[in-house]
Structures are given as C-alpha cells and as structure tokens.
Amino acid sequence: MTSSGTNPERRPPDDPVGSAAWELLLPAVSAPARTRGRTLQAALREAVRSGRLVPGTRLPSSRDLATDLGVSRGLVTEAYEQLTAEGYLRSGRGAGTWVGGAVRAARPRARDLAPRTPGTRADFVAGTPDLSLFPRAAWATAHRGVLSELPHQDLGYPDPRGLPRLRAALAELLTRRRGVVADPERIVVVSGVAQATTLLGFALHARGLPTVGVEHPGSPQHDALYTAAGVTTVPVPLDEDGISVRRLRDAGVRAVVATPSHQFPTGIAYSARRRAELLDWARSVDGFVLEDDYDGDFRYDRAPVGALQGLDPDRVAYAGSASKSLAPGLRLGWLLVPQTLADEVIERKRTMDLGHPTIDQALFARFVERGDYDRQLRRCQRAYRERRDALVFALDEHLPGTEVSGIAAGLHVIAELPRRYGPQEKVLPRLAAAGVTVR
C-alpha cells in the first residue's frame, strides 16, 4: 500500500512519476548499445528493489520514457515486459504500467552497512542459467490455476511415466520445437537429464549392454552416472563433424551418449553426414544412441538443428529438461525412450521414486499449454544472446587477440588467450584474485 492508500494491485494514480526520478536510469543510457537493454532492465529492477520506486507508482508510457532517456521505444517496451513477467511491474488496459506490490524494498541489515570483503564479482561457471530470469508471476498464476482445477484423483500415486496431460503437452512441444517423433506413451517425466541418464544406464545393463561410449572431451557427468548404474564408459574422440564413428566401431560398444545439437564443451553441432553415419552405426550393431539435448533451445548464429531422435526414434533415446530455460531447482525433465527399452526404464522409474510429483507436473503442463513456456524460451534467447555479444565484445576490447569458439549456441564459450598472458595455471589464480570465477 502507498501512503495515499492506493492498492498497488489495482489501477494506479493518474499522475506518473516525474521525469526527474528517471535520472536513476541514466547509467543504462551510457552503456554499450549491445548491453543497453539488459542494463536498463537491471537499473529499473534495482529501483523497485531499493524502494526508490514504491508500489503503486505509475510509470511513464514507453514512448515518453524512451524520449526522456534518448533510447528506442522498443528497448523500453522490452524492459517493461520483462519486469512485468518477473512480477516487479503490473499493467492494465487503459491503466498503463505501474510498480506492483509483490516485491517489497529490502531494509538494509547491519552487515550490509559494514565494509564487504572482496568476493566473487563475476561467476563464469559453464552452463549456469540466470535464475533472475525465472518467470515468477506467470509461474504463480499457473500454480493458482492448477490448485483450483486439479481433480482429486490426480493427487494419488502417479503413473511412473508421468501425468498424461504433461506427456501430451511435451509431445506437442518437442515435436514442434525439436523435431522429435513423440508418442506420449513413450515419454517418461523425470527429474532432469541426470535421472534420465541413470534410468537409461540401468535399462542398458538389464539388456546385456554393459558398456557405453562417451564423447571425449565431454561431460564428466555422463561417466559418473553410467558408472553408478553399473555401466562401463569408453571415451570416444571427436573431430570437426562430431563423434568419430570409426573410433566408435573400434571401441566395440553398442550404445553411445551424444550431444549432437550443441556438443559440450566444444560447442560444435554434428554435421548432417556424421548424424547419418551415427544412425547407420546404431542399426548395424543393433544398438542405441543416447541423445542429451544439451542447450538445444538456445541458438544465436546457427540455423535450427533438429533432434537426432526425429530421424530414428527406435534407435535414439532423447533426454532434455527445463533446468536451463526455467530453473534447475524445479527438477523437471523428459525422456523419450525407444520401445525396446521402455519396459526397463518405466519399471526402474517406478522403483526409484514412484513417479514425479503430480502438482509440479500439472503446473508445467499448464505452463506449456498456455504458451508461457514458449514466451520464456524467447525471453531467455534474447537475454543470453545479448550477454554472449557483450562477453565477446569485452574479450576483444580488454584481452585483444583472444580466440573464442562455441559461441553460436548454448550458455558457454571457449576462450583461448594469447600466449603473452601466460599459462592457465597463472591466469586462473589472477582471475580469482580479481573476483572472477572461470571453470
């Protein structure tokens, strides 16, 4: 509530805040063009958090604010939309945009007023999403809707494959966005790619496939998870087209885990020729490709690359999750499993956890059905593209001669510094001392 008694969740006062108050946003105007949108959003977000813009404050129209700041109207509109999605702002037909009441200004604590010791200023942990992009307002709306409409019988022990409603929503989503062949009966809702990998490991072991090839270099998580499931991993090297099928044949395995849309850590996408060769190999050995769709939703300078599973759903198991697009803490993922592995996977899922939480599944289903997930993916795509551009620009400006690769998609880049900066063993401690974490 404001001092005038206005309810910030209802129509705001008619008088917008004066232009002078928007001086707090001026630093965003001086930011480089490629980061200006993100900087404007951060400045506006901080103004609400700090209490400089109190709940109920009416904001200028996007046109007026753009004129005051000397920026494009589209930049302001995007900032308003982003902060509305996060719950900081509200809008209504004919009422404009105003500061919502869901976010309250934090009071400074004693330790906040004391001098801080130097710490991490920038954390460049590969593949880590920005959790501030989580769509709190839309998620809360979906949560209220689910609790009011979920049938009582859906609160019992769930189908280990997952809620039929969510499996149907995922089938439509993944067919449309990733080009998979999605039968809802062969979709298993999991807690993430880690659980999907573990389930596949147990299924392979049960079918007499005790070894699996893994990309080298590749994700260390694959080695750990398959080993925990009793499956031995065999490293298979990469070339510029993807995993080496010749070396895969030499390894004598009948299953391989691959990240063909955005390989970790190199960032390459498997070529069309290599994809075809990989599927030919799987058919020739009566084996399987275990597709981890790592960062498959985030592309910047690369044409869309469909999932490998869409080319042969009987030979490819496909795993993905909402960890990067929403938040890892939700523990929401999916596994599209070939028919020949389905029984083992479903039974292992049943004994592992009796199925995924029903309310979470219903909530995500509603989120997908109403288009909120597509909007979130577009929002993340814009934000991460902007940050990728800013990082590449900064490396070029401050560390000239640095070669970057793997930047066409995903949430990480590989930066190779010139020799004059010294070996990695010396560079990393210097970065850490400056508050920059690189891993």
Secondary structure, 3 states (H helix, E strand, C coil): CCCCCCCCCCCCCCCCCCHHHHHHHHHHHCCCHHHHHHHHHHHHHHHHHCCCCCCCCECCCHHHHHHHHCCCHHHHHHHHHHHHHHCCEEEECCCEEEECCCCCCCCCCHHHHCCCCCCCCEEECCCCCCHHHCCHHHHHHHHHHHHHHCCHHHHCCCCCCCCHHHHHHHHHHHHHHHCCCCCHHHEEEECCHHHHHHHHHHHHHHCCCCEEEEEECCCHHHHHHHHHCCCEEEEEEEECCEECHHHHHHHCCCEEEECCCCCCCCCCCCCHHHHHHHHHHHHHCCCEEEEECCCCCCECCCCCCCCHHHHCCCCEEEEEECCCCCCHHHCCEEEECCHHHHHHHHHHHHHHHCCCCHHHHHHHHHHHHCCHHHHHHHHHHHHHHHHHHHHHHHHHHHCCCCEEECCCECCCCEEECCHHHCCHHHHHHHHHHCCEEEC
